[in-house]
Amino acid sequence: MRFSETAAAKNLSLGKTSGYTAISGYGLAVEIDGKHVSARNRRLMEKEKIELGSLGEEAALMAAAGETPMFFGVDGTNLGSLPSLMKVKASSPAIKQLHALGIRPPNDHRRQ
C-alpha cells in the first residue's frame, strides 16, 4: 500500500506539496502547505552554515555508531535528527576493498 493510501485510510491529510528538490549526496527539500521542509545530512548543514545546536552531540553519537544522521527542519528551524536507513555494511567485499585502498565511502562515519 502506498504512503498516500495509508494516510487516506487513517483520515490523515498529507498537505499540498510542490517544489521537491533532491540534493544529490546531501538530502532533499520540499514545500508542504507553503512551508519549506527539509531533510539534510551534516555536510549540507555545515555548507549552509546552519547551527546544529544540541543536535550536534546526538549526531556525533549516530556517526560513531556508523549511522548517517539526517536533520529535519521546517522554515529554517531544526526539529530534530534521525539516523538514515542507509548504512555501510563493513562486511561487503566492495567496502573491504575500498578500505584496503584507504578509501572511505561518503556515508562511512565510523571512527578510524
Backbone torsions as a table, in degrees:
resi	resn	phi	psi	omega
1	MET	NA	133.1	178.7
2	ARG	-69.6	155.1	-179.6
3	PHE	-55.4	-44.3	-179.0
4	SER	-63.5	-35.8	178.6
5	GLU	-69.2	-38.7	178.2
6	THR	-64.1	-43.8	179.2
7	ALA	-62.6	-44.0	179.9
8	ALA	-62.6	-40.0	179.9
9	ALA	-64.2	-26.1	179.7
10	LYS	-101.2	12.5	179.7
11	ASN	57.6	38.0	177.2
12	LEU	-102.6	138.3	177.1
13	SER	-92.8	131.8	179.5
14	LEU	-90.2	-14.4	-178.8
15	GLY	82.5	164.3	179.5
16	LYS	-86.9	124.0	-178.7
17	THR	-108.2	149.4	174.9
18	SER	-159.7	163.6	173.4
19	GLY	65.0	33.4	178.2
20	TYR	-62.4	131.0	178.3
21	THR	-133.7	120.4	172.1
22	ALA	-88.6	128.5	-179.6
23	ILE	-107.4	93.6	-171.5
24	SER	-49.5	123.5	178.7
25	GLY	81.2	-1.2	-176.1
26	TYR	-127.3	-39.5	-176.7
27	GLY	154.1	-147.6	-179.0
28	LEU	-151.9	161.1	176.6
29	ALA	-141.1	148.8	179.7
30	VAL	-155.9	150.9	172.6
31	GLU	-95.5	127.6	176.6
32	ILE	-126.9	117.3	-177.5
33	ASP	50.0	40.9	176.9
34	GLY	80.8	1.5	178.7
35	LYS	-105.1	140.1	178.8
36	HIS	-83.5	113.8	-178.8
37	VAL	-111.9	134.7	-178.2
38	SER	-139.3	153.1	171.2
39	ALA	-129.3	117.1	-173.9
40	ARG	-130.6	151.7	171.3
41	ASN	-88.7	173.7	-175.8
42	ARG	-60.8	-37.9	-178.8
43	ARG	-59.8	-41.0	179.7
44	LEU	-71.3	-37.2	177.3
45	MET	-59.3	-45.0	-179.7
46	GLU	-68.3	-41.6	-179.9
47	LYS	-60.7	-39.4	-179.5
48	GLU	-88.7	5.2	178.6
49	LYS	55.2	42.6	176.4
50	ILE	-93.6	123.5	-179.1
51	GLU	-66.0	133.9	178.0
52	LEU	-84.1	-26.5	-178.0
53	GLY	56.9	-136.4	-177.8
54	SER	-68.7	-14.6	179.5
55	LEU	-71.6	-20.8	-178.7
56	GLY	-61.4	-41.9	179.8
57	GLU	-66.9	-43.6	178.1
58	GLU	-61.8	-41.6	179.1
59	ALA	-65.3	-37.5	178.7
60	ALA	-62.9	-38.0	177.9
61	LEU	-65.8	-41.8	177.6
62	MET	-62.5	-46.1	-178.5
63	ALA	-62.5	-40.1	179.0
64	ALA	-63.9	-26.4	178.7
65	ALA	-87.6	4.4	178.7
66	GLY	85.1	12.8	179.4
67	GLU	-101.1	154.2	176.7
68	THR	-98.4	111.2	178.8
69	PRO	-72.5	136.6	174.9
70	MET	-116.1	135.9	-177.7
71	PHE	-106.3	135.8	-176.9
72	PHE	-116.0	137.2	-179.1
73	GLY	-148.2	160.1	175.5
74	VAL	-130.6	126.5	179.0
75	ASP	49.4	42.9	175.0
76	GLY	82.4	-0.5	178.5
77	THR	-100.7	125.2	178.4
78	ASN	-72.4	130.7	179.7
79	LEU	-101.4	-29.2	-178.7
80	GLY	161.7	-174.0	180.0
81	SER	-139.9	152.6	177.1
82	LEU	-140.3	152.9	174.6
83	PRO	-73.2	140.1	175.6
84	SER	-67.4	152.4	178.6
85	LEU	-76.2	-13.3	179.9
86	MET	-86.2	123.4	178.9
87	LYS	-128.5	150.3	174.4
88	VAL	-81.1	127.9	175.9
89	LYS	-93.5	106.2	-177.1
90	ALA	-61.0	-21.6	-178.8
91	SER	-80.3	-9.4	-179.5
92	SER	-64.1	131.9	178.8
93	PRO	-57.3	-37.6	179.7
94	ALA	-64.9	-41.6	179.6
95	ILE	-66.8	-40.6	177.8
96	LYS	-60.4	-39.2	179.0
97	GLN	-67.2	-41.0	177.6
98	LEU	-62.3	-44.5	179.8
99	HIS	-62.6	-39.1	178.8
100	ALA	-61.7	-28.9	178.4
101	LEU	-87.9	-0.1	-178.9
102	GLY	80.8	18.7	-178.6
103	ILE	-105.9	131.1	175.2
104	ARG	-107.9	127.9	174.9
105	PRO	-59.9	153.6	-177.0
106	PRO	-55.3	-31.5	-178.0
107	ASN	-102.6	20.0	176.9
108	ASP	-94.6	95.2	-173.9
109	HIS	-99.0	10.9	-180.0
110	ARG	-65.3	141.1	178.8
111	ARG	-69.8	141.4	178.8
112	GLN	-98.9	NA	NA
